[in-house]
Amino acid sequence: MEAAMAHLELDELHTDIDAIRRSARRGAHAQRIRLMLAAAGLAGLGILSIAGALLTSAF
């Protein structure tokens, strides 16, 4: 009975690591975009609430 040996090809391993890094980078960019959109939404709501308060006090 032969002992099973792991066959690792360094070229494939290198491309897999690159693909994982690209995927992680893409995920980080998507998370940053979501955070910026949430911040922009909150800022927009703040501006609308201030505008609403000014309009109600003017009339």
N, C-alpha and C positions, 0 to 999 in steps of 0.2 A: 504494500500500500504506500503510495507516494504522499509526501507531505505537501499540503496545499501552500503555495507561495503567492503572495500578493504581487500582482503585476501592475506597477505604477508607471504610467508614461508621463514624464515631466512636462511635455508640451501640452497635453490635455489638462493636466493639473493647473498649469499656468493660465490657460484660457478660461478654465472654470473659476479661478480666483478673480480674474479680470471681470468676468461676467457678474460675479457676486458683488464686486466693488461697484460696478456700474449700476446694478440694481439697488444697492444701498444708497448710492449717491442720488439716484432718481427718487427714491423714497424720501430722502432728506429734503430734496427740492420741493416735492409735493407737500410735505408737512409744512415747510416754510411758506409756501403759497397759501395753504389753508389758514395759517396763522395770520398772514397779512390780510387776507380777505375778511377774516373775523374782526380784525382791528379796524379795517376800513368800514365795515358794517356798523360797528359800535360807534365810530366817529360820526358816521352819517346819521345814526339815531340821535346822537347827542346834538348835532346841528339842527335836526328837525324838532327836537323837543325845545330847544332854545327859541327857534323861530316860532313855534306854536305858542310858547309863553309870551313872546313879544306881541304876537298878533292878538292873543286874548286880552292882554293888558291895554292894547291900543283901541280895541273896540269895546 
